[in-house]
Amino acid sequence: MGFVKEFKEFAMKGNVMDMAVGVIIGGAFGKIVTSLVEDVIMPLVSLATGGTDFSKLYVRFGEIPAGVADNYAALKEAGVSMFAYGAFIQNIIDFLIIAFCIFLMIKGMNKIMKKKKEEPAPEPEPTEDQKLLAEIRDLLKDKK
């Protein structure tokens, strides 16, 4: 089997296509969650903590170069060695919020899937052979 033909069979399998759709939807969902974290939740956390912006918390090592402001963005751009623990805290908060959103989504999907499983499947219409066998059975019962 040729390499191209083998690759085509692999790429056209349902699992690969499902995975591709999942990756695309996951990327879009990631943007929604990132916006939720940055634009909605973190401003509320900042309000609750008195205006603290976690992403800009740091401990500077060494001296500030001449002409560089003593703020996170300027020091980072100048390449000053810093322990940026605020960015780490921000990423932990982001992760927890994303994990919680995914948990809620999966929980909702499981609830929907459970409802689908609980609904009894309609009885299929008997085939002509089954109808004929049922008639024969009933006739045999009547003869006894």
N, CA, C and O atoms as a GROMACS GRO file, in nm:
protein
  576
    1MET      N    1   0.087  -0.119   0.000
    1MET     CA    2   0.000   0.000   0.000
    1MET      C    3   0.090   0.123   0.000
    1MET      O    4   0.186   0.133   0.077
    2GLY      N    5   0.057   0.216  -0.088
    2GLY     CA    6   0.138   0.337  -0.099
    2GLY      C    7   0.122   0.427   0.023
    2GLY      O    8   0.020   0.425   0.091
    3PHE      N    9   0.225   0.504   0.047
    3PHE     CA   10   0.226   0.595   0.162
    3PHE      C   11   0.110   0.694   0.155
    3PHE      O   12   0.043   0.719   0.255
    4VAL      N   13   0.088   0.751   0.038
    4VAL     CA   14  -0.018   0.852   0.021
    4VAL      C   15  -0.155   0.789   0.046
    4VAL      O   16  -0.240   0.847   0.113
    5LYS      N   17  -0.176   0.669  -0.009
    5LYS     CA   18  -0.304   0.601   0.010
    5LYS      C   19  -0.326   0.567   0.158
    5LYS      O   20  -0.436   0.583   0.210
    6GLU      N   21  -0.220   0.521   0.223
    6GLU     CA   22  -0.229   0.487   0.366
    6GLU      C   23  -0.261   0.611   0.449
    6GLU      O   24  -0.343   0.606   0.541
    7PHE      N   25  -0.194   0.722   0.415
    7PHE     CA   26  -0.220   0.847   0.488
    7PHE      C   27  -0.364   0.894   0.465
    7PHE      O   28  -0.430   0.940   0.558
    8LYS      N   29  -0.413   0.882   0.341
    8LYS     CA   30  -0.549   0.923   0.310
    8LYS      C   31  -0.650   0.843   0.391
    8LYS      O   32  -0.745   0.899   0.445
    9GLU      N   33  -0.630   0.711   0.400
    9GLU     CA   34  -0.720   0.627   0.480
    9GLU      C   35  -0.718   0.668   0.626
    9GLU      O   36  -0.821   0.673   0.692
   10PHE      N   37  -0.598   0.698   0.677
   10PHE     CA   38  -0.586   0.740   0.816
   10PHE      C   39  -0.657   0.873   0.839
   10PHE      O   40  -0.733   0.888   0.935
   11ALA      N   41  -0.632   0.970   0.752
   11ALA     CA   42  -0.687   1.104   0.770
   11ALA      C   43  -0.838   1.108   0.754
   11ALA      O   44  -0.903   1.195   0.811
   12MET      N   45  -0.894   1.017   0.678
   12MET     CA   46  -1.038   1.019   0.653
   12MET      C   47  -1.117   0.935   0.753
   12MET      O   48  -1.240   0.930   0.745
   13LYS      N   49  -1.050   0.870   0.845
   13LYS     CA   50  -1.123   0.794   0.947
   13LYS      C   51  -1.202   0.891   1.034
   13LYS      O   52  -1.163   1.006   1.051
   14GLY      N   53  -1.312   0.845   1.087
   14GLY     CA   54  -1.399   0.930   1.169
   14GLY      C   55  -1.329   0.984   1.293
   14GLY      O   56  -1.352   1.098   1.332
   15ASN      N   57  -1.244   0.904   1.354
   15ASN     CA   58  -1.178   0.948   1.477
   15ASN      C   59  -1.090   1.070   1.453
   15ASN      O   60  -1.087   1.162   1.535
   16VAL      N   61  -1.018   1.071   1.341
   16VAL     CA   62  -0.930   1.183   1.310
   16VAL      C   63  -1.012   1.308   1.284
   16VAL      O   64  -0.977   1.417   1.329
   17MET      N   65  -1.121   1.294   1.212
   17MET     CA   66  -1.206   1.409   1.182
   17MET      C   67  -1.271   1.461   1.311
   17MET      O   68  -1.280   1.582   1.331
   18ASP      N   69  -1.316   1.370   1.397
   18ASP     CA   70  -1.374   1.412   1.526
   18ASP      C   71  -1.271   1.487   1.609
   18ASP      O   72  -1.302   1.588   1.672
   19MET      N   73  -1.148   1.436   1.608
   19MET     CA   74  -1.042   1.501   1.684
   19MET      C   75  -1.014   1.641   1.629
   19MET      O   76  -0.993   1.734   1.707
   20ALA      N   77  -1.013   1.655   1.498
   20ALA     CA   78  -0.989   1.786   1.436
   20ALA      C   79  -1.098   1.885   1.477
   20ALA      O   80  -1.068   2.000   1.510
   21VAL      N   81  -1.222   1.840   1.473
   21VAL     CA   82  -1.333   1.927   1.514
   21VAL      C   83  -1.316   1.965   1.661
   21VAL      O   84  -1.338   2.080   1.699
   22GLY      N   85  -1.278   1.867   1.744
   22GLY     CA   86  -1.257   1.893   1.887
   22GLY      C   87  -1.148   1.997   1.911
   22GLY      O   88  -1.163   2.083   1.997
   23VAL      N   89  -1.040   1.988   1.836
   23VAL     CA   90  -0.930   2.084   1.852
   23VAL      C   91  -0.976   2.224   1.813
   23VAL      O   92  -0.944   2.322   1.882
   24ILE      N   93  -1.050   2.235   1.703
   24ILE     CA   94  -1.097   2.366   1.658
   24ILE      C   95  -1.195   2.425   1.760
   24ILE      O   96  -1.183   2.542   1.795
   25ILE      N   97  -1.289   2.345   1.805
   25ILE     CA   98  -1.386   2.394   1.904
   25ILE      C   99  -1.315   2.426   2.035
   25ILE      O  100  -1.348   2.524   2.102
   26GLY      N  101  -1.216   2.343   2.072
   26GLY     CA  102  -1.139   2.368   2.194
   26GLY      C  103  -1.065   2.501   2.188
   26GLY      O  104  -1.057   2.573   2.287
   27GLY      N  105  -1.011   2.534   2.070
   27GLY     CA  106  -0.943   2.663   2.054
   27GLY      C  107  -1.039   2.779   2.072
   27GLY      O  108  -1.007   2.878   2.137
   28ALA      N  109  -1.156   2.766   2.012
   28ALA     CA  110  -1.257   2.872   2.026
   28ALA      C  111  -1.304   2.882   2.171
   28ALA      O  112  -1.322   2.992   2.224
   29PHE      N  113  -1.325   2.766   2.234
   29PHE     CA  114  -1.367   2.766   2.375
   29PHE      C  115  -1.259   2.828   2.463
   29PHE      O  116  -1.290   2.897   2.559
   30GLY      N  117  -1.132   2.802   2.429
   30GLY     CA  118  -1.021   2.860   2.504
   30GLY      C  119  -1.024   3.012   2.500
   30GLY      O  120  -0.996   3.078   2.600
   31LYS      N  121  -1.057   3.068   2.384
   31LYS     CA  122  -1.065   3.214   2.372
   31LYS      C  123  -1.178   3.269   2.458
   31LYS      O  124  -1.164   3.374   2.521
   32ILE      N  125  -1.290   3.198   2.461
   32ILE     CA  126  -1.404   3.242   2.543
   32ILE      C  127  -1.365   3.241   2.690
   32ILE      O  128  -1.392   3.336   2.764
   33VAL      N  129  -1.302   3.132   2.733
   33VAL     CA  130  -1.263   3.120   2.874
   33VAL      C  131  -1.157   3.223   2.909
   33VAL      O  132  -1.162   3.281   3.017
   34THR      N  133  -1.061   3.246   2.819
   34THR     CA  134  -0.958   3.347   2.844
   34THR      C  135  -1.022   3.484   2.861
   34THR      O  136  -0.984   3.560   2.951
   35SER      N  137  -1.117   3.516   2.777
   35SER     CA  138  -1.188   3.644   2.790
   35SER      C  139  -1.265   3.651   2.922
   35SER      O  140  -1.266   3.754   2.988
   36LEU      N  141  -1.330   3.540   2.959
   36LEU     CA  142  -1.402   3.535   3.086
   36LEU      C  143  -1.307   3.563   3.202
   36LEU      O  144  -1.339   3.641   3.292
   37VAL      N  145  -1.190   3.499   3.199
   37VAL     CA  146  -1.093   3.517   3.307
   37VAL      C  147  -1.040   3.660   3.310
   37VAL      O  148  -1.045   3.726   3.413
   38GLU      N  149  -0.989   3.708   3.194
   38GLU     CA  150  -0.924   3.838   3.190
   38GLU      C  151  -1.020   3.956   3.203
   38GLU      O  152  -0.988   4.056   3.267
   39ASP      N  153  -1.137   3.945   3.141
   39ASP     CA  154  -1.227   4.060   3.131
   39ASP      C  155  -1.338   4.063   3.234
   39ASP      O  156  -1.396   4.169   3.258
   40VAL      N  157  -1.370   3.949   3.295
   40VAL     CA  158  -1.481   3.945   3.389
   40VAL      C  159  -1.434   3.908   3.530
   40VAL      O  160  -1.456   3.982   3.625
   41ILE      N  161  -1.370   3.792   3.542
   41ILE     CA  162  -1.339   3.740   3.675
   41ILE      C  163  -1.222   3.814   3.740
   41ILE      O  164  -1.232   3.853   3.857
   42MET      N  165  -1.111   3.834   3.667
   42MET     CA  166  -0.995   3.899   3.728
   42MET      C  167  -1.024   4.044   3.773
   42MET      O  168  -0.974   4.084   3.878
   43PRO      N  169  -1.102   4.123   3.699
   43PRO     CA  170  -1.137   4.255   3.753
   43PRO      C  171  -1.216   4.244   3.884
   43PRO      O  172  -1.199   4.327   3.973
   44LEU      N  173  -1.303   4.142   3.895
   44LEU     CA  174  -1.375   4.123   4.021
   44LEU      C  175  -1.280   4.082   4.134
   44LEU      O  176  -1.293   4.128   4.247
   45VAL      N  177  -1.185   3.993   4.102
   45VAL     CA  178  -1.085   3.952   4.202
   45VAL      C  179  -1.001   4.072   4.242
   45VAL      O  180  -0.970   4.091   4.360
   46SER      N  181  -0.963   4.155   4.144
   46SER     CA  182  -0.885   4.275   4.172
   46SER      C  183  -0.963   4.372   4.261
   46SER      O  184  -0.907   4.434   4.351
   47LEU      N  185  -1.093   4.384   4.233
   47LEU     CA  186  -1.178   4.471   4.316
   47LEU      C  187  -1.185   4.418   4.458
   47LEU      O  188  -1.178   4.495   4.554
   48ALA      N  189  -1.198   4.286   4.472
   48ALA     CA  190  -1.207   4.226   4.605
   48ALA      C  191  -1.076   4.234   4.682
   48ALA      O  192  -1.077   4.238   4.805
   49THR      N  193  -0.963   4.238   4.610
   49THR     CA  194  -0.833   4.243   4.678
   49THR      C  195  -0.777   4.384   4.684
   49THR      O  196  -0.658   4.403   4.709
   50GLY      N  197  -0.860   4.483   4.660
   50GLY     CA  198  -0.816   4.621   4.672
   50GLY      C  199  -0.737   4.672   4.552
   50GLY      O  200  -0.650   4.758   4.568
   51GLY      N  201  -0.766   4.621   4.435
   51GLY     CA  202  -0.700   4.670   4.314
   51GLY      C  203  -0.570   4.602   4.281
   51GLY      O  204  -0.496   4.650   4.195
   52THR      N  205  -0.539   4.491   4.345
   52THR     CA  206  -0.415   4.420   4.318
   52THR      C  207  -0.421   4.352   4.182
   52THR      O  208  -0.516   4.279   4.152
   53ASP      N  209  -0.319   4.377   4.100
   53ASP     CA  210  -0.306   4.309   3.971
   53ASP      C  211  -0.199   4.203   3.989
   53ASP      O  212  -0.080   4.234   3.990
   54PHE      N  213  -0.242   4.079   4.004
   54PHE     CA  214  -0.148   3.971   4.034
   54PHE      C  215  -0.038   3.957   3.929
   54PHE      O  216   0.076   3.925   3.962
   55SER      N  217  -0.072   3.980   3.804
   55SER     CA  218   0.024   3.957   3.697
   55SER      C  219   0.145   4.049   3.705
   55SER      O  220   0.248   4.021   3.643
   56LYS      N  221   0.136   4.157   3.780
   56LYS     CA  222   0.246   4.252   3.787
   56LYS      C  223   0.324   4.245   3.920
   56LYS      O  224   0.405   4.333   3.948
   57LEU      N  225   0.299   4.143   4.001
   57LEU     CA  226   0.373   4.128   4.126
   57LEU      C  227   0.508   4.061   4.097
   57LEU      O  228   0.514   3.961   4.025
   58TYR      N  229   0.614   4.116   4.153
   58TYR     CA  230   0.747   4.062   4.128
   58TYR      C  231   0.842   4.104   4.240
   58TYR      O  232   0.815   4.195   4.318
   59VAL      N  233   0.955   4.033   4.244
   59VAL     CA  234   1.068   4.072   4.329
   59VAL      C  235   1.186   4.089   4.235
   59VAL      O  236   1.222   3.997   4.162
   60ARG      N  237   1.245   4.208   4.238
   60ARG     CA  238   1.356   4.240   4.147
   60ARG      C  239   1.487   4.197   4.210
   60ARG      O  240   1.509   4.215   4.330
   61PHE      N  241   1.574   4.139   4.127
   61PHE     CA  242   1.709   4.104   4.170
   61PHE      C  243   1.806   4.202   4.103
   61PHE      O  244   1.803   4.218   3.981
   62GLY      N  245   1.889   4.263   4.178
   62GLY     CA  246   1.989   4.354   4.120
   62GLY      C  247   1.936   4.496   4.107
   62GLY      O  248   1.827   4.530   4.152
   63GLU      N  249   2.019   4.576   4.043
   63GLU     CA  250   1.992   4.719   4.028
   63GLU      C  251   1.906   4.748   3.906
   63GLU      O  252   1.901   4.671   3.810
   64ILE      N  253   1.838   4.862   3.914
   64ILE     CA  254   1.758   4.907   3.800
   64ILE      C  255   1.852   4.983   3.707
   64ILE      O  256   1.920   5.075   3.750
   65PRO      N  257   1.856   4.946   3.578
   65PRO     CA  258   1.941   5.019   3.484
   65PRO      C  259   1.896   5.164   3.471
   65PRO      O  260   1.779   5.196   3.492
   66ALA      N  261   1.989   5.251   3.435
   66ALA     CA  262   1.959   5.394   3.420
   66ALA      C  263   1.853   5.413   3.311
   66ALA      O  264   1.861   5.353   3.204
   67GLY      N  265   1.756   5.497   3.341
   67GLY     CA  266   1.654   5.531   3.244
   67GLY      C  267   1.540   5.431   3.235
   67GLY      O  268   1.451   5.445   3.150
   68VAL      N  269   1.541   5.329   3.321
   68VAL     CA  270   1.435   5.229   3.318
   68VAL      C  271   1.343   5.251   3.438
   68VAL      O  272   1.391   5.262   3.551
   69ALA      N  273   1.214   5.257   3.414
   69ALA     CA  274   1.117   5.278   3.522
   69ALA      C  275   1.110   5.152   3.608
   69ALA      O  276   1.136   5.041   3.562
   70ASP      N  277   1.073   5.172   3.735
   70ASP     CA  278   1.063   5.060   3.830
   70ASP      C  279   0.921   5.003   3.824
   70ASP      O  280   0.845   5.010   3.921
   71ASN      N  281   0.888   4.945   3.710
   71ASN     CA  282   0.761   4.874   3.698
   71ASN      C  283   0.786   4.744   3.620
   71ASN      O  284   0.887   4.729   3.551
   72TYR      N  285   0.693   4.654   3.632
   72TYR     CA  286   0.710   4.519   3.577
   72TYR      C  287   0.739   4.519   3.428
   72TYR      O  288   0.834   4.455   3.383
   73ALA      N  289   0.658   4.591   3.351
   73ALA     CA  290   0.673   4.589   3.205
   73ALA      C  291   0.809   4.645   3.162
   73ALA      O  292   0.876   4.586   3.078
   74ALA      N  293   0.848   4.758   3.220
   74ALA     CA  294   0.976   4.821   3.181
   74ALA      C  295   1.094   4.735   3.222
   74ALA      O  296   1.189   4.719   3.145
   75LEU      N  297   1.089   4.678   3.343
   75LEU     CA  298   1.199   4.592   3.389
   75LEU      C  299   1.209   4.466   3.305
   75LEU      O  300   1.319   4.420   3.275
   76LYS      N  301   1.097   4.409   3.269
   76LYS     CA  302   1.097   4.288   3.186
   76LYS      C  303   1.155   4.318   3.049
   76LYS      O  304   1.234   4.240   2.996
   77GLU      N  305   1.114   4.432   2.991
   77GLU     CA  306   1.165   4.470   2.859
   77GLU      C  307   1.315   4.496   2.864
   77GLU      O  308   1.386   4.468   2.767
   78ALA      N  309   1.364   4.551   2.976
   78ALA     CA  310   1.507   4.580   2.990
   78ALA      C  311   1.587   4.454   3.022
   78ALA      O  312   1.711   4.458   3.021
   79GLY      N  313   1.518   4.343   3.050
   79GLY     CA  314   1.588   4.217   3.077
   79GLY      C  315   1.642   4.206   3.218
   79GLY      O  316   1.735   4.129   3.244
   80VAL      N  317   1.584   4.281   3.310
   80VAL     CA  318   1.626   4.275   3.450
   80VAL      C  319   1.577   4.143   3.510
   80VAL      O  320   1.465   4.100   3.486
   81SER      N  321   1.664   4.080   3.587
   81SER     CA  322   1.629   3.953   3.650
   81SER      C  323   1.526   3.977   3.759
   81SER      O  324   1.546   4.057   3.851
   82MET      N  325   1.412   3.904   3.747
   82MET     CA  326   1.303   3.921   3.843
   82MET      C  327   1.243   3.786   3.877
   82MET      O  328   1.248   3.691   3.798
   83PHE      N  329   1.187   3.779   3.995
   83PHE     CA  330   1.107   3.663   4.036
   83PHE      C  331   0.962   3.707   4.020
   83PHE      O  332   0.908   3.775   4.107
   84ALA      N  333   0.900   3.669   3.909
   84ALA     CA  334   0.766   3.717   3.874
   84ALA      C  335   0.662   3.621   3.930
   84ALA      O  336   0.597   3.548   3.856
   85TYR      N  337   0.648   3.621   4.061
   85TYR     CA  338   0.553   3.529   4.124
   85TYR      C  339   0.408   3.566   4.093
   85TYR      O  340   0.320   3.480   4.100
   86GLY      N  341   0.382   3.690   4.060
   86GLY     CA  342   0.246   3.732   4.027
   86GLY      C  343   0.196   3.666   3.899
   86GLY      O  344   0.079   3.627   3.891
   87ALA      N  345   0.282   3.652   3.800
   87ALA     CA  346   0.243   3.585   3.675
   87ALA      C  347   0.210   3.440   3.704
   87ALA      O  348   0.117   3.384   3.645
   88PHE      N  349   0.285   3.378   3.794
   88PHE     CA  350   0.258   3.240   3.832
   88PHE      C  351   0.123   3.229   3.903
   88PHE      O  352   0.044   3.139   3.873
   89ILE      N  353   0.095   3.320   3.994
   89ILE     CA  354  -0.036   3.322   4.063
   89ILE      C  355  -0.148   3.341   3.962
   89ILE      O  356  -0.252   3.275   3.969
   90GLN      N  357  -0.127   3.433   3.867
   90GLN     CA  358  -0.227   3.459   3.763
   90GLN      C  359  -0.254   3.333   3.682
   90GLN      O  360  -0.369   3.302   3.653
   91ASN      N  361  -0.149   3.261   3.645
   91ASN     CA  362  -0.166   3.138   3.567
   91ASN      C  363  -0.237   3.030   3.647
   91ASN      O  364  -0.315   2.953   3.590
   92ILE      N  365  -0.211   3.022   3.776
   92ILE     CA  366  -0.282   2.924   3.861
   92ILE      C  367  -0.430   2.958   3.866
   92ILE      O  368  -0.515   2.870   3.854
   93ILE      N  369  -0.462   3.087   3.885
   93ILE     CA  370  -0.603   3.129   3.889
   93ILE      C  371  -0.669   3.099   3.754
   93ILE      O  372  -0.780   3.048   3.750
   94ASP      N  373  -0.600   3.131   3.644
   94ASP     CA  374  -0.653   3.101   3.510
   94ASP      C  375  -0.682   2.952   3.496
   94ASP      O  376  -0.788   2.914   3.449
   95PHE      N  377  -0.586   2.869   3.537
   95PHE     CA  378  -0.602   2.724   3.526
   95PHE      C  379  -0.724   2.677   3.606
   95PHE      O  380  -0.804   2.599   3.556
   96LEU      N  381  -0.737   2.724   3.729
   96LEU     CA  382  -0.848   2.682   3.814
   96LEU      C  383  -0.983   2.721   3.752
   96LEU      O  384  -1.078   2.643   3.756
   97ILE      N  385  -0.990   2.840   3.697
   97ILE     CA  386  -1.115   2.886   3.636
   97ILE      C  387  -1.145   2.805   3.510
   97ILE      O  388  -1.260   2.764   3.489
   98ILE      N  389  -1.044   2.781   3.427
   98ILE     CA  390  -1.063   2.700   3.306
   98ILE      C  391  -1.104   2.559   3.343
   98ILE      O  392  -1.197   2.504   3.283
   99ALA      N  393  -1.036   2.500   3.443
   99ALA     CA  394  -1.071   2.364   3.486
   99ALA      C  395  -1.215   2.359   3.537
   99ALA      O  396  -1.288   2.263   3.511
  100PHE      N  397  -1.256   2.462   3.610
  100PHE     CA  398  -1.393   2.467   3.662
  100PHE      C  399  -1.494   2.478   3.548
  100PHE      O  400  -1.598   2.412   3.550
  101CYS      N  401  -1.464   2.561   3.448
  101CYS     CA  402  -1.554   2.576   3.332
  101CYS      C  403  -1.566   2.444   3.256
  101CYS      O  404  -1.676   2.404   3.216
  102ILE      N  405  -1.455   2.375   3.237
  102ILE     CA  406  -1.458   2.247   3.167
  102ILE      C  407  -1.536   2.145   3.250
  102ILE      O  408  -1.613   2.066   3.195
  103PHE      N  409  -1.516   2.146   3.381
  103PHE     CA  410  -1.591   2.056   3.470
  103PHE      C  411  -1.741   2.078   3.455
  103PHE      O  412  -1.817   1.982   3.442
  104LEU      N  413  -1.783   2.206   3.456
  104LEU     CA  414  -1.926   2.236   3.441
  104LEU      C  415  -1.978   2.191   3.305
  104LEU      O  416  -2.090   2.139   3.295
  105MET      N  417  -1.897   2.210   3.201
  105MET     CA  418  -1.940   2.169   3.068
  105MET      C  419  -1.955   2.017   3.060
  105MET      O  420  -2.054   1.968   3.006
  106ILE      N  421  -1.858   1.944   3.112
  106ILE     CA  422  -1.864   1.798   3.108
  106ILE      C  423  -1.979   1.747   3.194
  106ILE      O  424  -2.048   1.651   3.158
  107LYS      N  425  -1.999   1.811   3.309
  107LYS     CA  426  -2.111   1.771   3.396
  107LYS      C  427  -2.244   1.790   3.324
  107LYS      O  428  -2.333   1.705   3.333
  108GLY      N  429  -2.259   1.901   3.253
  108GLY     CA  430  -2.381   1.926   3.177
  108GLY      C  431  -2.399   1.825   3.064
  108GLY      O  432  -2.509   1.777   3.042
  109MET      N  433  -2.290   1.794   2.994
  109MET     CA  434  -2.298   1.696   2.886
  109MET      C  435  -2.335   1.558   2.941
  109MET      O  436  -2.414   1.486   2.880
  110ASN      N  437  -2.277   1.520   3.054
  110ASN     CA  438  -2.311   1.391   3.115
  110ASN      C  439  -2.458   1.385   3.154
  110ASN      O  440  -2.522   1.281   3.140
  111LYS      N  441  -2.511   1.496   3.203
  111LYS     CA  442  -2.652   1.502   3.242
  111LYS      C  443  -2.742   1.483   3.118
  111LYS      O  444  -2.842   1.412   3.123
  112ILE      N  445  -2.703   1.547   3.009
  112ILE     CA  446  -2.779   1.534   2.884
  112ILE      C  447  -2.772   1.390   2.833
  112ILE      O  448  -2.873   1.333   2.792
  113MET      N  449  -2.652   1.332   2.836
  113MET     CA  450  -2.635   1.195   2.788
  113MET      C  451  -2.712   1.096   2.875
  113MET      O  452  -2.765   0.997   2.825
  114LYS      N  453  -2.717   1.122   3.006
  114LYS     CA  454  -2.790   1.033   3.098
  114LYS      C  455  -2.940   1.036   3.066
  114LYS      O  456  -3.005   0.932   3.067
  115LYS      N  457  -2.993   1.155   3.037
  115LYS     CA  458  -3.134   1.167   3.002
  115LYS      C  459  -3.163   1.090   2.874
  115LYS      O  460  -3.268   1.027   2.861
  116LYS      N  461  -3.070   1.095   2.778
  116LYS     CA  462  -3.091   1.022   2.654
  116LYS      C  463  -3.094   0.872   2.678
  116LYS      O  464  -3.175   0.801   2.618
  117LYS      N  465  -3.008   0.823   2.767
  117LYS     CA  466  -3.003   0.680   2.797
  117LYS      C  467  -3.128   0.635   2.871
  117LYS      O  468  -3.172   0.521   2.853
  118GLU      N  469  -3.185   0.721   2.955
  118GLU     CA  470  -3.302   0.684   3.035
  118GLU      C  471  -3.428   0.671   2.950
  118GLU      O  472  -3.518   0.595   2.985
  119GLU      N  473  -3.436   0.743   2.840
  119GLU     CA  474  -3.553   0.735   2.754
  119GLU      C  475  -3.554   0.598   2.687
  119GLU      O  476  -3.459   0.562   2.618
  120PRO      N  477  -3.662   0.521   2.706
  120PRO     CA  478  -3.664   0.388   2.644
  120PRO      C  479  -3.674   0.400   2.492
  120PRO      O  480  -3.742   0.487   2.438
  121ALA      N  481  -3.604   0.312   2.427
  121ALA     CA  482  -3.607   0.311   2.281
  121ALA      C  483  -3.741   0.256   2.236
  121ALA      O  484  -3.792   0.160   2.295
  122PRO      N  485  -3.798   0.312   2.134
  122PRO     CA  486  -3.927   0.261   2.085
  122PRO      C  487  -3.908   0.119   2.031
  122PRO      O  488  -3.806   0.085   1.972
  123GLU      N  489  -4.011   0.039   2.054
  123GLU     CA  490  -4.006  -0.100   2.006
  123GLU      C  491  -4.008  -0.099   1.854
  123GLU      O  492  -4.091  -0.031   1.793
  124PRO      N  493  -3.919  -0.173   1.793
  124PRO     CA  494  -3.919  -0.176   1.646
  124PRO      C  495  -4.040  -0.252   1.594
  124PRO      O  496  -4.088  -0.346   1.658
  125GLU      N  497  -4.086  -0.212   1.480
  125GLU     CA  498  -4.199  -0.278   1.415
  125GLU      C  499  -4.155  -0.419   1.376
  125GLU      O  500  -4.049  -0.436   1.315
  126PRO      N  501  -4.236  -0.520   1.409
  126PRO     CA  502  -4.196  -0.657   1.373
  126PRO      C  503  -4.192  -0.676   1.221
  126PRO      O  504  -4.270  -0.618   1.146
  127THR      N  505  -4.098  -0.758   1.180
  127THR     CA  506  -4.084  -0.786   1.037
  127THR      C  507  -4.197  -0.880   0.992
  127THR      O  508  -4.270  -0.934   1.075
  128GLU      N  509  -4.209  -0.897   0.864
  128GLU     CA  510  -4.312  -0.987   0.811
  128GLU      C  511  -4.292  -1.129   0.862
  128GLU      O  512  -4.388  -1.198   0.894
  129ASP      N  513  -4.165  -1.173   0.870
  129ASP     CA  514  -4.136  -1.308   0.920
  129ASP      C  515  -4.180  -1.322   1.066
  129ASP      O  516  -4.237  -1.424   1.105
  130GLN      N  517  -4.154  -1.220   1.145
  130GLN     CA  518  -4.192  -1.224   1.286
  130GLN      C  519  -4.344  -1.226   1.302
  130GLN      O  520  -4.397  -1.296   1.388
  131LYS      N  521  -4.414  -1.148   1.217
  131LYS     CA  522  -4.561  -1.149   1.222
  131LYS      C  523  -4.616  -1.287   1.187
  131LYS      O  524  -4.708  -1.337   1.252
  132LEU      N  525  -4.558  -1.349   1.084
  132LEU     CA  526  -4.601  -1.481   1.041
  132LEU      C  527  -4.575  -1.585   1.150
  132LEU      O  528  -4.659  -1.671   1.177
  133LEU      N  529  -4.458  -1.577   1.213
  133LEU     CA  530  -4.426  -1.671   1.322
  133LEU      C  531  -4.521  -1.651   1.441
  133LEU      O  532  -4.559  -1.748   1.506
  134ALA      N  533  -4.557  -1.528   1.470
  134ALA     CA  534  -4.650  -1.501   1.580
  134ALA      C  535  -4.787  -1.560   1.549
  134ALA      O  536  -4.852  -1.615   1.638
  135GLU      N  537  -4.832  -1.549   1.424
  135GLU     CA  538  -4.961  -1.609   1.385
  135GLU      C  539  -4.958  -1.761   1.398
  135GLU      O  540  -5.053  -1.821   1.447
  136ILE      N  541  -4.849  -1.822   1.354
  136ILE     CA  542  -4.834  -1.968   1.366
  136ILE      C  543  -4.835  -2.008   1.513
  136ILE      O  544  -4.900  -2.106   1.550
  137ARG      N  545  -4.765  -1.935   1.596
  137ARG     CA  546  -4.762  -1.963   1.739
  137ARG      C  547  -4.902  -1.956   1.799
  137ARG      O  548  -4.943  -2.044   1.875
  138ASP      N  549  -4.974  -1.851   1.764
  138ASP     CA  550  -5.110  -1.834   1.816
  138ASP      C  551  -5.203  -1.946   1.769
  138ASP      O  552  -5.287  -1.992   1.847
  139LEU      N  553  -5.191  -1.990   1.645
  139LEU     CA  554  -5.272  -2.100   1.594
  139LEU      C  555  -5.240  -2.232   1.666
  139LEU      O  556  -5.330  -2.310   1.698
  140LEU      N  557  -5.112  -2.254   1.692
  140LEU     CA  558  -5.072  -2.375   1.765
  140LEU      C  559  -5.126  -2.373   1.908
  140LEU      O  560  -5.166  -2.477   1.960
  141LYS      N  561  -5.127  -2.256   1.971
  141LYS     CA  562  -5.183  -2.246   2.107
  141LYS      C  563  -5.332  -2.275   2.108
  141LYS      O  564  -5.383  -2.341   2.198
  142ASP      N  565  -5.401  -2.227   2.005
  142ASP     CA  566  -5.547  -2.248   1.996
  142ASP      C  567  -5.582  -2.396   1.976
  142ASP      O  568  -5.686  -2.440   2.025
  143LYS      N  569  -5.498  -2.473   1.907
  143LYS     CA  570  -5.526  -2.615   1.882
  143LYS      C  571  -5.514  -2.698   2.008
  143LYS      O  572  -5.576  -2.804   2.016
  144LYS      N  573  -5.438  -2.654   2.106
  144LYS     CA  574  -5.418  -2.732   2.229
  144LYS      C  575  -5.536  -2.726   2.316
  144LYS      O  576  -5.536  -2.786   2.424
   0.00000   0.00000   0.00000
